[in-house]
Amino acid sequence: MNTHICSWWQCLRKVWSEGIALIESILDPRPVPEEIVEQLDLHAALHQAIRQLPLRFRPIVHLRCFRQLTFSEIGRMLNMPETTVKTYFYRSLPRLRRALMSSAHVAAVS
C-alpha cells in the first residue's frame, strides 16, 4: 500500500511540474511595455501624417484608419458618393507613405 501511495505521489508531482511548465510556455497575448510605446509612437506618427494631408482627405483617412469604417459608411457620414471616398482615400496613400517615411520614428524603426 505504501508503494502505491508513493507512485501516485510521483505521478502527481510529474503531472504538476509538467503542467506548470506547459502553463509557463504559453505566450502572453498582451503586448509588453516596449510594444505599447512603439504602437503609441506609430499612432502619433500616423496622426501627424494625416494632419499634413489636404483637408478634403483627412476625415476619410481618419474614419477608415481609426474607426475602420467601410467606404460606403464613410460616404453616408460625409454625404459623398462612395466612389469619391475611395478615390480620395487611395490618392491620400502615397502622401501618407511619404509623410511617414520622412518621420524620424518610422525611419528609425524601418
C-alpha positions, 0 to 999 in steps of 0.5 A, a space after each residue: 500500500 505504501 508503494 502505491 501511495 508513493 507512485 501516485 505521489 510521483 505521478 502527481 508531482 510529474 503531472 504538476 511540474 509538467 503542467 506548470 511548465 506547459 502553463 509557463 510556455 504559453 505566450 502572453 497575448 498582451 503586448 509588453 511595455 516596449 510594444 505599447 510605446 512603439 504602437 503609441 509612437 506609430 499612432 502619433 506618427 500616423 496622426 501627424 501624417 494625416 494632419 499634413 494631408 489636404 483637408 478634403 482627405 483627412 476625415 476619410 483617412 481618419 474614419 477608415 484608419 481609426 474607426 475602420 469604417 467601410 467606404 460606403 459608411 464613410 460616404 453616408 457620414 460625409 454625404 459623398 458618393 462612395 466612389 469619391 471616398 475611395 478615390 480620395 482615400 487611395 490618392 491620400 496613400 502615397 502622401 501618407 507613405 511619404 509623410 511617414 517615411 520622412 518621420 524620424 520614428 518610422 525611419 528609425 524603426 524601418 
